[in-house]
Amino acid sequence: MSLSPETPVLISEVGPRDGLQSVKSTMATADKCRWIDALVAAGVREIEVASFVPPALLPQMADAAEVVRHALRHSGITVMALVPNRRGAENALKAGVHKLTMPVSASTAHSLANVRKTPQQMVEEVRAIAQLRDAIAPGVKLEAGISTAFGCTLQGEVAEDDVIRLAASCIEAGADESGLSDTVGYANPAQVRRLFRRLRAEIGVHAGAAHMHNTRGLGLANCLAAWDEGVRTFDSSLGGLGGCPYAPGASGNVVTEDLVFMFEAMGVRTGIDLERLFAARAPLMAGLPGEPVYGMAPEAGLPKGFAQAR
Amino acid sequence: MSLSPETPVLISEVGPRDGLQSVKSTMATADKCRWIDALVAAGVREIEVASFVPPALLPQMADAAEVVRHALRHSGITVMALVPNRRGAENALKAGVHKLTMPVSASTAHSLANVRKTPQQMVEEVRAIAQLRDAIAPGVKLEAGISTAFGCTLQGEVAEDDVIRLAASCIEAGADESGLSDTVGYANPAQVRRLFRRLRAEIGVHAGAAHMHNTRGLGLANCLAAWDEGVRTFDSSLGGLGGCPYAPGASGNVVTEDLVFMFEAMGVRTGIDLERLFAARAPLMAGLPGEPVYGMAPEAGLPKGFAQAR
């Protein structure tokens, strides 16, 4: 994390994983690849391209290895995959990903519903995966994203101490970074500032991404609050696709287009070309006909005379 | 303006004026009154209830005096009306409003399109109206809202110096407060912080409301940015109704429901009961059948275990 407003932000696009995982229809592999190509063409430098889970559980992710292989053809980007367990991590590492991300929920109820393990059992899973990574692909980064860090539809309030302790445990277990996720859209800017400040105090440079949802309209305000606290990596989803199938009421990742527009308008560099980013909606919509796609900046268009700093 | 986070915020509901002025259909007077009653029942303490303009120009506002008289039955609220000129101000003062608000645009192109006067001519109108007010109703407050303060669809960029100078001129001409309006949804949080900081440096306690639009999704982030700078009055519209009929591409006032939810979730008092505020959507929708009504917090519902501080 960096408190300098000059530091560019890294937009970590989660649509091809988080987004697709939440829609009923399955996107064809070729469509996923076209979408990823369009994201890279727009300047997106980190993409969560797949989830390594049993195909019986999530048929949308059956082509995970193939999608990773396609994404790896692009140079200069970080290809990331979600892995809920050791088997998934092994497959993802075999496929050649640059970064693994693990969902570690601070709410026991959500953790059990999502991965059938308690938070503490997930920390042990982080440790096992970190060891596996060290043994076979030591250059690969491991991220532990703390889910339901701002509240849970099943459990209600989640204690801030639990969230910070869990993030610290993940780092101690071998994760390189740990960020905070508002899985169900409960976060508010005051809470976001408080928790990211505590996170940085606790784990310093290991503090990772803000993963915000727009369920109650506060997505961008929460991202701004996190940015104020020095967060420089933000998860978001093109067209606002996504949510969590195992957290009732979780809907709407922050829209990448609006988030990038906010930062670029503020003069904060993202490395992403907005017009090309808007154009990346076409392959998404072509691959998921009938699926609602959100985003106010692409609908309203850029302001008159708007010029991105380069 | 106040930098203390303990100071409650004042939500100035502009739907019955700004909102209705932008829709094609005309709401019946009885429906407007029911809507205003529901807003007051929810705890809204300032309402822009009408615009005093020639009925031929805006037939939706032909019942302005009647609506003002109805609103005045409620005690403890500030009944506000928009007045573009002396004649309007005279009629509004006769009707008994507590507060006049004048649109003074920083963009000459928008000012001419909106009120057929240059910004400088509008400052003279402010002066004339302040004198009129002093003569016949000295207790009435006069607000000058600087329109297109963050950019203009007609002119493009609006110089920040022009905005601040114009606000200062309005105060010098006799306005009690001057706020900044993002009439067309061009503002970003960095700009909002910069301009409100300059505004306060220039006119001190006379610095007024933030009037933000959600055209490109940044409405709440911009309100948060203004709040950080000490702004404690926010214009918004129930259901996000509104825009400006004379500024092409201006759509979507900030949604009152989502704005109040943001502040209340942060622990910032608004004096408004969220459940009752959500209930105030019913008379709005009944009075404007078929009109789109926005708001993510009312659609998603309040978080589990959410309790408003009282």
HADDOCK unambig.tbl for C-alpha pairs under 7 A between the chains (distance, minus, plus):
assign (segid A and resid 153 and name CA) (segid B and resid 304 and name CA) 6.06 0.50 0.50
assign (segid A and resid 156 and name CA) (segid B and resid 304 and name CA) 5.05 0.50 0.50
assign (segid A and resid 156 and name CA) (segid B and resid 305 and name CA) 5.77 0.50 0.50
assign (segid A and resid 186 and name CA) (segid B and resid 303 and name CA) 6.07 0.50 0.50
assign (segid A and resid 188 and name CA) (segid B and resid 262 and name CA) 6.30 0.50 0.50
assign (segid A and resid 188 and name CA) (segid B and resid 265 and name CA) 5.98 0.50 0.50
assign (segid A and resid 188 and name CA) (segid B and resid 266 and name CA) 5.88 0.50 0.50
assign (segid A and resid 189 and name CA) (segid B and resid 266 and name CA) 6.58 0.50 0.50
assign (segid A and resid 190 and name CA) (segid B and resid 266 and name CA) 5.16 0.50 0.50
assign (segid A and resid 191 and name CA) (segid B and resid 266 and name CA) 6.95 0.50 0.50
assign (segid A and resid 215 and name CA) (segid B and resid 296 and name CA) 6.52 0.50 0.50
assign (segid A and resid 215 and name CA) (segid B and resid 300 and name CA) 6.55 0.50 0.50
assign (segid A and resid 216 and name CA) (segid B and resid 258 and name CA) 6.86 0.50 0.50
assign (segid A and resid 216 and name CA) (segid B and resid 296 and name CA) 4.69 0.50 0.50
assign (segid A and resid 216 and name CA) (segid B and resid 297 and name CA) 4.30 0.50 0.50
assign (segid A and resid 216 and name CA) (segid B and resid 300 and name CA) 6.28 0.50 0.50
assign (segid A and resid 217 and name CA) (segid B and resid 258 and name CA) 6.39 0.50 0.50
assign (segid A and resid 217 and name CA) (segid B and resid 296 and name CA) 5.39 0.50 0.50
assign (segid A and resid 217 and name CA) (segid B and resid 297 and name CA) 6.64 0.50 0.50
assign (segid A and resid 218 and name CA) (segid B and resid 220 and name CA) 6.73 0.50 0.50
assign (segid A and resid 218 and name CA) (segid B and resid 262 and name CA) 6.90 0.50 0.50
assign (segid A and resid 220 and name CA) (segid B and resid 218 and name CA) 6.73 0.50 0.50
assign (segid A and resid 220 and name CA) (segid B and resid 221 and name CA) 5.84 0.50 0.50
assign (segid A and resid 221 and name CA) (segid B and resid 220 and name CA) 5.83 0.50 0.50
assign (segid A and resid 221 and name CA) (segid B and resid 221 and name CA) 3.93 0.50 0.50
assign (segid A and resid 221 and name CA) (segid B and resid 224 and name CA) 6.63 0.50 0.50
assign (segid A and resid 224 and name CA) (segid B and resid 221 and name CA) 6.63 0.50 0.50
assign (segid A and resid 258 and name CA) (segid B and resid 216 and name CA) 6.84 0.50 0.50
assign (segid A and resid 258 and name CA) (segid B and resid 217 and name CA) 6.37 0.50 0.50
assign (segid A and resid 262 and name CA) (segid B and resid 188 and name CA) 6.29 0.50 0.50
assign (segid A and resid 262 and name CA) (segid B and resid 218 and name CA) 6.90 0.50 0.50
assign (segid A and resid 265 and name CA) (segid B and resid 188 and name CA) 5.97 0.50 0.50
assign (segid A and resid 266 and name CA) (segid B and resid 188 and name CA) 5.88 0.50 0.50
assign (segid A and resid 266 and name CA) (segid B and resid 189 and name CA) 6.56 0.50 0.50
assign (segid A and resid 266 and name CA) (segid B and resid 190 and name CA) 5.16 0.50 0.50
assign (segid A and resid 266 and name CA) (segid B and resid 191 and name CA) 6.94 0.50 0.50
assign (segid A and resid 296 and name CA) (segid B and resid 215 and name CA) 6.52 0.50 0.50
assign (segid A and resid 296 and name CA) (segid B and resid 216 and name CA) 4.67 0.50 0.50
assign (segid A and resid 296 and name CA) (segid B and resid 217 and name CA) 5.39 0.50 0.50
assign (segid A and resid 297 and name CA) (segid B and resid 216 and name CA) 4.29 0.50 0.50
assign (segid A and resid 297 and name CA) (segid B and resid 217 and name CA) 6.65 0.50 0.50
assign (segid A and resid 300 and name CA) (segid B and resid 215 and name CA) 6.55 0.50 0.50
assign (segid A and resid 300 and name CA) (segid B and resid 216 and name CA) 6.27 0.50 0.50
assign (segid A and resid 303 and name CA) (segid B and resid 186 and name CA) 6.06 0.50 0.50
assign (segid A and resid 304 and name CA) (segid B and resid 153 and name CA) 6.05 0.50 0.50
assign (segid A and resid 304 and name CA) (segid B and resid 156 and name CA) 5.04 0.50 0.50
assign (segid A and resid 305 and name CA) (segid B and resid 156 and name CA) 5.75 0.50 0.50
assign (segid A and resid 305 and name CA) (segid B and resid 157 and name CA) 6.98 0.50 0.50
